Amino acid sequence: MASQVTTKASTPSPFLALHEIVAKARQRLSHDNWDYIVGGTETETTVNRNRAAIDSLAFEPRVLRDVSNIRLGTTFLGQSLRLPLLLAPVGSLELFAPESAVAAARAAAQFGIAHMLSSVSEVGFEAVAREVPEALRLFQLYVHGDPAWVDDMAQRTVAAGFSAFCLTVDSAYYSRRERDIAKRNIRRSVVPGRENQPKLTWRDVDRLKSKLPIPLILKGIATPQDAVIALDHGVDMIYVSNHGGRQLDHGRGTLDVLPGIARAVNGRAKLIIDGGFNRGTDIVKAIAAGADMVGLGRMQCYGLAADGSAGVVRMLELLEAEMHACLGMLGVSALDELNPEYLHAIAPVGPSHVLSAFPLLALDEKSFY
């Protein structure tokens, strides 16, 4: 008999499928807060291309292989994780759950994955470290200060016990998010120190790397060329991201650019990716295409909005069940057996958009858009 991962919640949960979590999140969020998480910049082309890149890959399964023991775990930053996932850095988590980043970190620790905290979260990194010391914690920084300020943030992050430091490099300017602009719901119109972000260069990466005793991650790499430059500057991990389609409009989907970056990096650094990954099959595709870890941004927010920490844990349980079934039917027993030979480029079966992974959403379309 094949091994199974049950979809029964570790604690009682009303959610039996991922789209039910998304639907509950929509019911609980205001239109403004819903638009904040599902929206992107200007035409939202990059948001849709993230999903299109995932939807444009089909599986090529192998059969008659012993898949009675499926292993989904991985090792990351010296720790064993239940799944190759991290909760991606999302600002303003307080919009989705009263405990904000503490709730997310607690869910990550409870389930057994990594958590990356955004520097623009209302709950600071020292508070998260104090409240959830057991979590595998990473910190992501927007540069809203001079070099001395950045160095101080890095030192404090290390002192707080974070396992890695991530510098966001795709946000030289704050994008025009027209869902908000059209409703005059202007967020973060004035952020002290934001003028420092456009000044960020590879020299700052060198300075930071020379001072950090923990791994340095660059988030926002979207080309093989920049991935190679990052390696030349001693960066430990490459985070392939386009900010969930919330920065540069008309960019490529992250899963579209990942194979080229994976070839250029050639195993010299860990690869993290985010951008539209909503289902267990999505995560399996990313690993097969060369990623080591997959970040969850919007899914994290849906879980928090639906039921706080418990909603995130339940979301992860359902992703785990989907991944388990997917690997077994691919004829694969462990994630490290995956490679691009299990993927085939193909036309999507329908339009790709931020919610196209959930065709069974029952609420009318207007309530989601």
Summary of the structure (lengths in Angstrom):
residues: 369
radius of gyration: 19.4
end to end distance: 43.8
largest distance: 59.9
contacts: 1288
relative contact order: 0.22
helix: 44%
strand: 14%
